[in-house]
Amino acid sequence: MKLLLVYNPFAGFKRSGKHFSEVKQLIRDKGMDFDLRFTRAAGDATTMVEEADLTQYDGIISSGGDGTFHEVLNGYYKNKSATKPPIGIIPNGTGNSFAIELGLKSFEFEKAIDIISKNIIKKVDIGYCQMQDSSFYFHNILGFGMVADINEASNKYKNLGNHSYTIASLEKIMALKTFDLEIILDGKSIKQDNLFVEISNTRYTGSSFLMAPKAKIDDGLLDVTISRKSSRWNVLKIFMSIFKGTHIENKDIEYIQAKEIIVKTKENKTLTPDGEQYGSTPLTVECKKEFLDFFWI
């Protein structure tokens, strides 16, 4: 097998870079060859994959976290090659939500490389977001409102790893901000004063938050978690229960599965696609059923 390996050496607080020699040897031990592309800055992975001749490869491998995979995915769909090989992951980032669907934890690169070497392909769903003047794909989540505020605030605490989201969540719970929302899910309209919306393709957000406990990667549906206005105490209860996925039973949470979601807000709300921070409402989101060939178990 010949692979295009897109490697983020800065992922996982630079732990990824320290493991590169081991990853390289494990790939070769499995009889696979690769062309290497090291990312240096945001957007590099998208450009590298978009400009590559994908007909030369048997697989495209994203090694880093969810952000690296998000860029690889969008470069993949921008690429004009006549044929495109499957995508795989080597989870070397802080958050690897998609990898959890394969039973992989961060830095389990030996197990990940073994999965790739078996060359077993599964067709998985991908989310597609159309905004007013641009669009993108996402593999994990797309959120706005309080979840986007938490994601932005967590950057201040990045040196604390996954705990950064916990601290940022507590910070934003103390300063709740609501917004006027109209969301239409497969024709069903909801209008309310809202705290956040999280649209999920996979079960986990980060590696700890079981945001969408009913999500399946190949069911043709996106799982939408909607939090209406609530007290600080109840929001804290919601937050604490997300670790087990029981937040969907809370009185101020609506959990709905849908193929198409239309979002309108009075004020533009910043988005968090796959943990990144860009784009804004209004938008339309669609589940692209079994849209991606992926190296599976």
C-alpha positions in Angstrom: 0.0 0.0 0.0 1.1 3.5 -0.8 -0.1 6.2 1.6 -0.2 10.0 1.7 0.6 10.7 5.4 -0.4 14.1 6.6 1.3 14.5 10.0 0.8 17.2 12.5 3.9 17.2 14.7 2.4 19.9 17.0 -0.7 17.8 17.9 -1.1 16.7 21.5 1.1 19.5 22.9 3.9 18.4 20.5 3.8 14.7 21.7 2.9 13.8 18.2 6.3 15.0 16.9 8.2 13.0 19.5 6.5 9.8 18.3 7.1 10.3 14.6 10.1 7.9 14.3 8.1 5.2 16.0 5.0 5.8 13.8 7.2 5.8 10.6 8.8 2.4 11.6 5.4 0.8 12.5 4.0 1.8 9.0 7.0 0.3 7.3 6.9 -2.8 9.5 3.4 -3.5 8.1 4.8 -3.4 4.5 3.4 0.0 3.6 5.1 2.9 2.0 4.2 6.6 2.3 4.8 10.1 1.1 5.1 12.5 4.1 3.6 15.9 4.5 4.4 17.7 7.8 1.9 20.5 8.7 3.4 23.7 10.1 0.4 26.0 10.4 -3.4 26.1 10.3 -4.8 25.3 6.9 -1.7 23.3 5.7 -3.4 19.9 5.7 -6.3 21.2 3.6 -3.9 22.7 1.0 -1.7 19.6 1.0 -4.5 17.2 0.3 -6.3 19.5 -2.1 -3.3 19.8 -4.3 -2.1 16.2 -4.2 -2.6 13.7 -7.0 -4.7 11.3 -5.1 -4.7 8.7 -7.9 -1.1 7.8 -6.7 -2.2 6.6 -3.3 -4.1 3.7 -1.7 -5.0 5.8 1.3 -4.9 9.2 2.9 -3.8 9.2 6.5 -4.5 12.0 9.0 -2.1 11.9 12.0 -3.0 14.5 14.6 -6.2 15.5 16.3 -9.7 16.3 15.3 -8.6 19.6 13.8 -6.0 17.9 11.5 -8.7 15.4 10.3 -11.1 18.3 9.7 -8.6 19.9 7.4 -7.7 16.7 5.6 -11.4 16.0 5.0 -12.0 19.4 3.5 -8.9 19.2 1.3 -10.1 15.7 0.2 -13.4 17.0 -1.1 -11.8 20.0 -2.8 -9.4 17.8 -4.6 -10.1 17.3 -8.3 -8.5 13.9 -8.8 -10.5 11.4 -10.9 -10.4 8.8 -8.2 -9.9 9.1 -4.4 -8.7 6.5 -2.0 -10.0 5.9 1.5 -9.1 8.0 4.5 -7.7 6.7 7.8 -6.5 8.2 11.1 -3.6 7.8 13.5 -4.9 9.6 16.6 -2.0 11.7 18.0 -4.0 14.7 19.2 -5.5 16.0 22.4 -9.0 15.3 21.1 -9.7 12.4 18.8 -13.5 12.1 18.8 -13.7 10.2 15.5 -11.1 7.7 16.6 -13.3 6.7 19.5 -15.8 5.2 17.0 -13.0 2.7 16.1 -12.2 2.0 19.8 -9.0 4.0 19.6 -7.6 6.3 22.2 -5.2 9.1 21.7 -1.7 7.9 20.8 -2.8 4.3 20.2 -0.9 4.6 16.9 0.2 0.9 16.7 -3.5 -0.3 16.8 -4.4 2.5 14.3 -1.7 1.5 11.9 -2.8 -2.2 12.2 -6.4 -1.1 11.2 -5.1 0.7 8.1 -2.9 -2.2 7.1 -5.9 -4.6 7.0 -7.4 -2.4 4.2 -11.0 -3.0 5.4 -13.2 -0.1 4.2 -16.4 1.1 5.7 -18.7 3.8 4.2 -19.4 6.4 6.9 -21.6 9.5 7.1 -20.2 13.1 6.9 -21.8 16.4 7.8 -22.0 19.2 5.2 -22.6 22.8 6.2 -23.7 25.5 3.7 -23.4 29.1 4.9 -24.3 32.3 3.1 -21.0 32.5 1.1 -19.1 29.3 1.8 -19.4 25.7 2.9 -17.4 22.9 4.6 -17.6 19.3 5.7 -17.3 18.0 9.2 -16.8 14.5 10.7 -17.5 15.1 14.4 -19.5 18.0 15.5 -20.8 21.5 14.6 -21.8 23.7 17.5 -22.7 27.3 18.3 -23.9 29.3 21.2 -22.5 28.4 24.6 -20.5 25.5 23.2 -18.6 27.8 20.8 -18.0 30.2 23.7 -16.5 27.3 25.7 -14.4 26.2 22.8 -12.9 29.7 22.4 -12.4 30.1 26.2 -10.6 26.7 26.5 -7.7 28.0 24.5 -6.6 30.0 27.6 -6.2 26.7 29.4 -4.7 24.5 26.6 -1.8 23.5 28.8 -4.2 21.5 31.0 -5.3 19.2 28.2 -8.8 17.9 28.2 -9.4 19.7 31.6 -9.3 22.9 29.6 -12.9 22.3 28.4 -14.1 21.6 31.9 -12.6 24.8 33.3 -13.9 26.8 30.3 -17.4 25.3 30.8 -17.5 26.4 34.4 -16.4 29.9 33.4 -19.2 30.2 30.8 -21.8 28.7 33.1 -21.2 31.6 35.4 -21.9 34.1 32.6 -24.8 32.6 30.7 -25.7 34.2 27.4 -28.9 33.3 25.4 -29.9 34.0 21.9 -33.0 33.9 19.7 -33.1 30.7 17.7 -35.2 29.2 15.0 -34.1 25.7 14.0 -35.9 23.5 11.5 -35.2 19.8 11.7 -36.6 17.8 8.7 -39.4 20.3 8.5 -40.1 20.6 12.3 -39.6 24.2 13.5 -38.4 25.1 17.0 -38.3 28.8 18.1 -36.9 29.7 21.5 -34.5 31.6 23.7 -31.5 29.3 23.5 -28.2 28.5 25.1 -26.5 26.2 22.6 -26.9 23.8 19.7 -24.6 20.9 19.0 -25.0 18.9 15.8 -23.2 15.6 16.1 -22.1 12.9 13.6 -20.3 10.9 16.3 -21.0 10.2 19.9 -18.2 12.1 21.6 -17.2 15.7 21.7 -13.5 15.7 22.6 -12.6 12.5 24.3 -14.7 12.9 27.4 -18.1 14.4 26.6 -20.7 11.9 25.5 -22.7 14.6 23.7 -24.7 12.4 21.3 -25.1 8.9 23.0 -27.4 7.6 20.2 -25.3 8.7 17.3 -24.2 6.2 14.7 -21.6 6.9 12.1 -23.6 5.2 9.2 -27.3 5.8 10.0 -27.8 8.8 7.7 -28.8 11.0 10.6 -27.2 13.8 12.6 -27.9 14.0 16.3 -28.9 17.5 17.4 -28.7 18.6 21.1 -30.6 21.8 21.8 -30.5 23.6 25.2 -33.1 26.2 25.8 -32.7 28.9 28.4 -32.1 27.5 31.9 -30.9 28.4 35.3 -27.2 28.2 36.1 -27.8 25.4 38.5 -29.6 23.3 35.8 -26.9 24.1 33.2 -24.3 22.9 35.7 -26.3 19.6 36.1 -26.5 19.3 32.3 -22.8 19.8 32.0 -22.0 17.2 34.7 -24.3 14.7 33.1 -22.7 15.0 29.6 -19.9 12.8 30.7 -22.4 9.9 30.9 -24.7 11.0 28.1 -27.7 11.4 30.5 -28.0 15.1 29.8 -30.5 14.2 27.0 -33.0 13.4 29.8 -32.9 16.9 31.2 -36.1 19.0 31.0 -34.3 21.8 29.2 -32.6 19.6 26.6 -34.1 18.5 23.3 -32.4 15.7 21.5 -33.5 15.1 17.9 -32.1 13.1 15.0 -32.5 14.7 11.6 -31.2 14.5 8.0 -31.4 18.3 7.3 -31.1 21.2 9.8 -31.8 24.8 8.9 -30.6 27.4 11.4 -31.6 31.1 11.7 -30.5 33.4 14.5 -31.1 37.2 15.0 -27.4 37.7 15.6 -24.7 35.8 13.8 -23.3 33.0 16.0 -19.7 31.7 15.6 -19.4 28.0 14.7 -17.1 25.3 16.1 -16.8 22.7 13.3 -14.8 19.7 14.7 -13.5 21.9 17.5 -12.2 24.6 15.1 -13.5 28.2 15.3 -14.8 29.7 12.1 -18.0 30.4 10.1 -21.3 31.7 11.4 -25.1 31.3 11.3 -27.4 31.3 9.3 -26.7 27.9 7.8 -28.1 24.7 6.5 -26.6 21.4 7.5 -27.1 18.0 5.8 -26.1 14.5 6.6 -24.2 13.0 3.7 -25.0 9.3 4.2 -22.1 6.9 3.7 -20.3 9.6 1.8 -16.7 8.7 2.9 -14.7 5.5 2.4 -12.8 5.0 5.7 -10.3 2.4 7.0 -12.2 0.5 9.6 -11.8 -2.5 11.9 
